[in-house]
Amino acid sequence: MADVFISYKKSDADRVRPLVTHLRDAGLDVWWDEGIQPSTSWRAEIAKQLAAAKCVVAVWTNDSVDHEQGAWVMEEATHGLARRVLAPVRLDLVAPPLGFGEVQYADLAAWSGGADDPRFQHFLAIVQAIVRAEPMPVAPRPTHFEAPGIKLQGVTMQNVNIRVGGRDDDDNDEEEERPAATRTSKRERTSFSPSMFLTRAIGVIFPLVGIIIFIFAMGGMACDQGNAPGAFCRALDALRQ
């Protein structure tokens, strides 16, 4: 019987085929339903292979996690989970189906398709560990930048500086890198700006005007009600006149 049983959605066959090829190249005996002989009862053959496989690989994709389209994949994955030989792998940016969320999957959503890809190598190590009944391998640390679903090849994380800041920080860095003469000329050019002066003046005048209006309004009400000192009311009347 085969070492590995591949459970997948038929619509994903072209994407699963490289996975099967690389697993076989690594020396594993892999079975998937493309090997069923025409005269064989496919239902009985699938049940026999599923029960005998040392590892069940469930391929999570947009189609296979759909509860209607992927019902067979989920049922076969359930058998693997019950026997504790399930090795899920994700080819699309999807969440595992209900009931499989706690089973860690190998993430090949951004896989380039090569056997030397570290992500595939880690998945291969998981499958080999299950087949050989050995401890699970530890996931390797990423050595390159990768956003989900985006394949970046030849980009490493060596000598990468990440800065979080605003425009002012960038300006300061640029000013420090420039020669002293350039920095001096920049200060001279920006020493006076009419628009900046007007903006700052408005920012000071408007609050003062608001405070004065507030004092006149509230002071007038207090004087009318007899709740303000007489000197204040007389001064307020003089200003109004």
Protein Blocks (a to p, Z undefined) as FASTA:
>chain_A
ZZbdcdddfklmmmmmmmmmmmmmnopacddfklpcfklcfklmmmmmmmmpmbdcdddd
fklmpmklmmmmmmmmmmmmmnopaccddfbdcdddehilmpccddfklcghiaklmklm
mmmmmmmmmmnopacddddddfbdcdehiacehiafehiacddddfklmmmmmmmmpcfk
lmmmmmmmmmpcfklmmmmmmmmmmmmmmmmmmmmmmmmmmmmnopacfklmmmmmmmmZ
Z
